Amino acid sequence: MVVPTAVRVGAGWDRTCPAWAFPNRLRIADIPLDTACASAAAAIGHRAGVSVADAHPGAVIRSAPDRQITVVTSDPGDMRLVAGDRDVTVVAI
């Protein structure tokens, strides 16, 4: 399981804060907004007209080696949009 760091920031998920102890125990790895990911996210954001917090997951989804990807989100419409042509299962929370 992974979380794009821009999503974590948008959610206010501070890994050092005791209030986030439960999600920190789930072994969810951070995916940083590095150079390649930032460029891909910028292109997605520009084309789709979405925020950084939506474009960053799009870049992660599109670069993932897995054939089947599941995204847990509060914004299923945008996640389907930013996933492009990838086969994604979107679970709304």
N, C-alpha and C positions, 0 to 999 in steps of 0.2 A: 504494500500500500504506500502511496506517495501523496504528497500535497505540494502544489506549487507554492513557493514562498510568498508570492503576491496575494494568493488566496488567504494564507495564514495571517498576513498583515491586515487584509481587509476584514477578516473575522475577529481581529483583536487577539489572536491566539499567541500569547506570550509564553514560550516554553519554560520561562523561569518563574511564572506566577503559579502559586498553589491552586488557583481556581481551575487551571488546565491540567491537573494531575491525571485525570482519567484519559483524555485523548493522548497524553504523552506516554501512557503505558501501552498503547496499541501498536507501538513500533511503526509509526507512520513516518516515513523518511521525507525530508525536505528536498524539493527539486528547485535549485536556485535559478534565478533569472540571469544566466550567464550570457555571453556575447551571442552565441548562436540562437539560444532560446529567445533572447530579447529581440533579435532581428525577425525571427519567425512570428513572435507575438505582435510586434509592431505592424507587420504586414497583415496579420489576421485582424487586428484591431482596426486598422485603416479600412480594409475591405468590408468587414462586418459591422463596423460602427459600434463596437463593444468596448467596455472598460478594460484596464490592465488586468483586473481580477478575473475577467472572462477570457481575455486573449491569451494569458499565460497558460491556463489549462489547455486551451486549444493547441498551443505549440507543443505542450507535453504529450497530448493525445496523438497528434500527428507524427511525433518522432518516436513513439513507443514501439518497441519491437513486437509486442504481443498482438496476436490476431484479434482477440476479444478483449475489450476494455470496458470496465464498469466505472461509471462516474456517479458519485453520490453528491447531490447538489440541491440548493434551494432554487436554482434557476435552470430547469431542464431545457427550456426553449433555447436559451443562449448556448448551452453546452452542446446541443445537437447542431446548432449553427456553426460554432467554432470547430467542431470535430471534422468538418469537411466531409470527405468521402469514407472516413474510417467507420468500421462497424463498431458502434458504441451502444452499450446498454446504459441508459440513464435512469437513475433511481432518485426520485424526488424526496426530499426530507422537509 
